[in-house]
Amino acid sequence: IRGAFLVNLDSIGAGNLTLLTREGMGNKRRADRRMVRMLTSIAESLHIDLGRADYSWETTDATEAMQQNVRVSTIMGMSADGVAAHSRTSLDEPEYLDDQQIANVADIIAELIRRS
């Protein structure tokens, strides 16, 4: 997968859209800087709020790929307390999803593919 970009999407239907800049518990890894710049620029041009957060106290599905030096970043719907929104709670049901937010993430990813 040399040259490929991987984007991990986690809980994007709820919370505040956040781009994780670092993640991993013991062996902390940074998100690919080029992807972070591109995703931030795309979100700004599409007028979509995309925050940034350090998630170095926990791992995501992308952490293993980061440890293998793959270009990867994570977009997460983050709750106010800094965890994946509604994940593993009673609100983790389809009726609590924000359809517009999911569509916004799809637009960001489509534009990332177009600009790559």
Protein Blocks (a to p, Z undefined) as FASTA:
>chain_A
ZZiacdddehklgcjddddfbgcjklgcdddfklmmmmmmmmmmnopacddddfklbccf
klmmmmnopacdddddddfkopaehiapaklcfklpcfklmmmmmmmmmmmmmmZZ
